[in-house]
Amino acid sequence: MLEDASVISAILDKREALSPERALLVGISGIDASGKGFVAARIAESLKKRGIRLAVINVDGWLNLPHVRFHRQNPARHFYENAVRFDEMFEQVVLPLRDTRSINVESDFAEESATTFRKHRYDFHKIDIVILEGIFLLKPAHRHHFDLTIWIDCSFATALRRAVKRCQENLSPREAEHAFETTFFPAQRIHLARDDPRSAAHMIVANDAVAGIDDAGLRLCQNAARPLRRRISGRPHAKRRRPEI
């Protein structure tokens, strides 16, 4: 069971060692369609069974609108640099919630295929652990915000199969393959080469069908979490609309 996995133990150990005046901030990241949301949901389920008060936040709500996050010239680099409103997300919601355990604020929210923002209220009180999941969280500019970081390890081939199977981005299979191969995956390769998120993460969770693992059941994370290094006690040094290309 996931409750017995080392990732759950690491989260609980960090929470116990932290000041009760603030919340523990856990970052879960990986390439597109790697299973970030699946793993975050399973972790949240396990922690709730232990009486932990949680806030789970998805980065996709902080996407830029399509005309900002996509560009026909160098689409991968542009997406890597402009996909998410990270500064707003951390300043308005994530860091205040981490530091005070409570927040009640209204922010601009981006549906994946929307051309305008809608308002969304984040209302959390006396939170013990904040789980933030999404792409590009382990860029160097953001790493220091987290108390614990988890990288979801998954091959591009497996991720593409999942994206096509789920009709991710509300695209046809052919459109999905084109979008992922020309924009999303090349942007992730920039992230891997430039930021080395695997090495930056405290822990890695394997979630790849190539290794006999897929995000179809709870047992996926059974014994799949492994520490990248023994640094658990310290910090490390979006369905998205089809790009218009």
Residue pairs with C-beta under 8 A, 6 or more apart in sequence:
1 46
1 218
1 219
1 222
2 8
2 42
2 43
2 45
2 46
2 218
2 221
2 222
3 46
3 49
3 50
4 222
5 221
5 222
5 223
5 224
5 225
6 203
6 225
6 226
6 227
7 43
7 150
7 203
7 205
7 221
7 225
8 43
8 46
8 47
10 148
10 202
10 203
10 227
10 232
11 24
11 26
11 43
11 47
11 129
11 148
12 47
12 50
13 232
13 233
14 24
14 147
14 148
14 232
14 233
15 24
15 52
15 128
15 129
17 233
18 24
18 147
21 101
22 98
22 99
22 100
22 101
23 55
23 97
23 98
23 99
23 101
23 127
23 128
23 129
23 130
24 98
24 128
24 129
24 130
24 147
24 148
25 94
25 98
25 129
25 130
25 132
25 145
25 146
25 147
25 148
26 43
26 129
26 130
26 131
26 132
26 146
26 147
26 148
26 149
26 150
27 132
27 133
27 137
27 138
27 142
27 145
27 146
27 148
27 149
27 150
28 36
28 39
28 40
28 43
28 131
28 132
28 133
28 134
28 137
28 149
28 150
28 152
29 36
29 133
29 134
29 135
29 136
29 137
29 138
29 149
29 150
29 151
29 152
29 197
29 201
30 36
30 135
30 151
30 152
30 153
30 154
30 207
31 135
31 152
31 154
31 156
31 159
31 185
31 188
32 135
32 159
32 163
32 180
32 184
32 185
32 188
32 240
33 154
33 159
33 160
33 162
33 163
33 166
33 168
33 180
34 152
34 153
34 154
34 159
34 207
35 152
35 154
35 162
35 207
35 215
35 220
36 133
36 134
36 135
36 152
37 58
37 133
38 207
38 215
38 220
39 133
39 150
39 152
39 205
39 207
39 215
39 221
40 56
40 131
40 133
41 56
42 218
42 220
42 221
43 131
44 54
44 56
44 131
47 54
47 129
48 54
52 128
52 129
53 126
53 127
53 128
53 129
54 127
54 128
54 129
54 130
54 131
55 97
55 124
55 127
55 129
55 130
55 131
56 130
56 131
56 133
57 93
57 94
57 122
57 130
57 131
57 132
57 133
58 133
58 134
58 238
59 84
59 89
59 132
59 133
59 134
59 135
59 136
59 137
59 238
60 110
60 112
60 134
60 238
60 239
60 240
61 109
61 110
61 120
62 84
62 85
62 86
62 88
62 89
62 109
62 110
62 134
63 69
63 83
63 84
63 85
63 110
63 112
63 238
63 240
64 82
64 83
64 84
64 85
64 110
65 110
65 114
65 115
65 116
65 117
66 113
66 115
66 241
66 243
66 244
67 115
68 82
69 78
69 79
69 82
69 83
69 84
69 240
70 78
70 79
70 183
70 241
70 243
70 244
70 245
71 78
71 82
72 244
72 245
75 182
75 183
75 186
75 187
75 243
75 245
76 182
76 183
76 186
76 187
76 189
76 190
77 187
77 190
79 183
79 184
79 187
79 243
80 136
80 187
80 190
80 191
83 135
83 136
83 187
83 238
83 240
84 134
84 135
84 136
84 238
85 108
86 136
86 139
86 141
86 142
88 107
88 108
90 142
90 145
92 105
92 107
93 103
93 105
93 107
93 122
94 130
94 132
94 145
95 145
96 103
96 105
97 103
97 122
97 124
97 127
97 130
98 130
98 145
101 124
101 125
101 126
101 127
101 128
102 124
102 125
102 126
102 127
103 122
103 123
103 124
104 121
104 122
104 123
104 124
104 125
105 121
105 122
106 119
106 120
106 121
106 122
107 119
107 120
107 121
107 122
108 117
108 118
108 119
108 120
109 117
109 118
109 119
109 120
110 117
111 118
112 169
112 170
112 238
112 239
112 240
112 241
113 170
113 239
113 241
114 241
132 146
134 238
135 188
135 191
135 238
136 142
136 191
137 146
137 149
137 197
138 149
138 151
138 191
138 195
138 197
138 200
138 201
139 191
139 195
139 197
140 195
140 200
143 149
143 200
143 235
143 236
143 237
144 235
146 235
147 235
148 202
148 203
148 232
149 200
149 201
149 202
149 203
149 236
150 201
150 202
150 203
150 204
150 205
150 225
151 197
151 198
151 200
151 201
151 203
151 204
151 205
151 228
152 204
152 205
152 207
153 198
153 204
153 205
153 206
153 207
153 208
154 206
154 207
154 208
155 208
155 210
156 185
156 188
157 210
158 208
158 209
158 210
158 214
159 180
159 185
160 176
160 177
160 180
160 181
160 185
161 209
162 168
162 214
162 215
163 169
163 176
163 180
164 173
164 176
164 177
167 173
167 176
168 176
168 239
169 175
169 176
169 179
169 239
169 240
169 241
169 242
170 239
170 242
171 179
171 242
175 242
179 242
179 243
182 243
182 245
183 243
183 245
184 240
191 197
192 198
198 204
198 228
199 228
200 236
200 237
201 228
201 236
202 227
202 228
202 229
202 231
202 232
202 236
203 225
203 226
203 227
203 228
203 232
204 225
204 226
204 228
205 221
205 224
205 225
205 226
206 213
206 224
206 225
206 226
207 213
207 214
207 215
207 220
207 221
207 224
208 214
213 220
213 224
214 220
